[in-house]
């Protein structure tokens, strides 16, 4: 399954916003995996005018508690990678945030459990159909890449290394979690080469966006 990245449509119909609003409201009340997670609390944000799409894994415990996507150390690093401040990162008219699993999946033996498998096949296609203006998609982590990347590479490192094949419409990223510090240390090319390219793409999409440093 590959990510559908529609062409830019400056004449967005008001019905698109209405349809997405109703869809997000339906998602907010979703409980299809309620018996398998600590508690349903779907976290997603989007508007039809969004030009940047972030597809990550699933909310962690802190994000589950706050209800704000990427409201943690991983989000801080992601915003640095994008060179974007919080105000614009959380501007739904610019950035859409669509995790592979909408709810916190709970703890496993070595960290959080994987995103629930029900979310993406149930909801993603409907959400993506309401986002006609996406110019750049960030695929963060193996679950997003497994579903939406057409890379033939088997490992995350190999996939991320092929970023030039998909830029600027799509970037494959490791998860920005502090747990991945060792990966970043072993792969310095990512922050030296890929991150500046991501930042340049973000600036080209939204030239007036202040950087993460203010």
N, C-alpha and C positions, 0 to 999 in steps of 0.2 A: 504494500500500500504506500503510495507516494503522496506527499503533501501537495495539495492544490493551492497554488498561489495565483489568484485571479489578477487580471489587469486592472490598472487604476481607473476608477470611475468617479469623476468629479461631480457628476450629477446624481449623487446618491439620493434615492427616494426616501421620503419620510417613513414609508412603510417598513423599510429596512431596520430603522431604529426601533420601531414599534415591535417588529417580529423578534429582534434580538432581546429587547427588554422582557418580553413575555417568555422567551426561551430561558434566559438567565434566571427569571423568577421560578420557572419550573425546575431548573437545576438546583436552585437554592433549597428546594423542598424535596430533593431526591433522597430516597432511603433504600435503594435497591440492594446495598450491601450492609445495611444497618446491623445485621447479625454477625458481621465479620470484622468490624472495626470498633474502636473505643466509643465513638459517638459521631453521628453524621454532622458535618459542618462543611459543606461544599464551598471551596474558595476558588473563585474565577472572576476575572474582570475584563470587560471589553466594550467597545462601541464600534459601530460600523465604519467610522472614520479612521480607526487605528491603522497606522502604517508600519508598525513594528510588532511582530508576534513572538512571544516567548513561550516555548513548550518545554516544560521541565518535568520533574518526576511527580512528587506529591508533597503536600505541606508537612513540615515537621511539627513537633510538639509546640514550639513557641508560636509558630504561625497559626496552628490550630487554636491556640488560646486567644490570640489577638484578632484573628480573622482577617489579617492583612497579609497578602501574598509577599513572599520574600522579605518578611520583617524579621530578619535574623542575620547572623554573621555571613551566611551564604549570599544573602541579598546584598549586603554591603560590598562584598567582593564582586558580585555580578555588576553592580552599578559602577564600580571602578573600571571593570573591563569595558563597559559600554561608555564610560566617561559621561555619565548623565546624573543629574541631581535627583533627589527623592521626589520633588514636586513634579518634575516632568516624567519620571519613571512611573508614578502613580496617576498620571494623566491618561485616563482611559481612551480619550480621543486620539492619543498618540501611540500608546503601548497597550496591546492586548496580552493578557496572561492566561494561558490555557494549559494547566498541568495534565499529565497523563492520568493521574488519580486526583480527584477533587478534594478528597478528605484525608486526614491523617490516618495512615494504615495501622499504626501501633508499632511497638518495639519488637525486634527480633533478637536473635542471639548476638549479632554483630552490628547492631544499629537498627534504624527504622526498617520495617518490612517494605517489600516492593509496592508500587502503586497497585491499587485494586484493578483487576483486569476488566471489570464491567464498564468503567467510565468512558474510555476512549471509543469503543465500538457503539456505545449507547448514545453519546452526546457530541463527539467531536465533529462529525460530518455536518451536523446541523449548525453548530457554532461557526465552523469555517465558511459555510455557505452565506453567513451574515457578515463576513469580513471581506468585502470586495476591494479594499484599498491597501492590502498588505504588500509592502515592498521588500521587507527583509524578515526572515524567520531565524530565530536562534533555537537550535535543537540541543537541549542540555541533558547530557547523560544518555546511557545506553537504551533506556526504554523509549524515549522520544525518537532516538536515532533508528532503533529497530523498526519502528512503525513508519517513520516519515522520511527516512533517508534512503536513497537508492544506491548508497555506497556498497560495493562488493566486499569491502574489508571486514574482517571478522572481529577484530578487537577495537575497543574504543580509541586507543592510542593511534592505531593505523587509520581509523576513520577521521579523527580530528586532524591528522597530518595531511589529509587530502582536501583541506578547506578551500584551496585555490580553485578546485574543480567546480565548486558550487557558489562561491562568493560572486557578487555581493547579495544575491537573493536569499542565500541560505548559508548559515555557519553552523558547524558541528563543534560543540564545546564539551569539555569535561564538566562535571558538577563543581561549582565554586565552593563547596563545603570545605571547612578547615581540615576535614579528614583527608582531603586530597592534596595536602601540602607536599607530601612526598612525591606524588605524581608531578606536580608543578616543578619541584626541584630537579627531577630527573628529565623533565622535558622543557627546558628553558626557552626553546624556540617558540612555544605557544604564546607566552607573554611578550616575547621580543618581536614576533612576526604576525601572529594571528590577531592578537588584541588590538594593535594599532590599526589593522585593516577593519576590524569591527567598528572601532571608534570613527574612522573616516566614513564608513558607510552610514553610521548613525547621524553624523554631522551633515552628510549630504541629503539625508531624508528630512532632517529638522535642523537647519542651519542656526536657528535662534536658540536652540536648547543649551542652557548653561551646563558646564561640565560638573563632574562629581565634586570637585573642589570648591564649587560656588562661583 
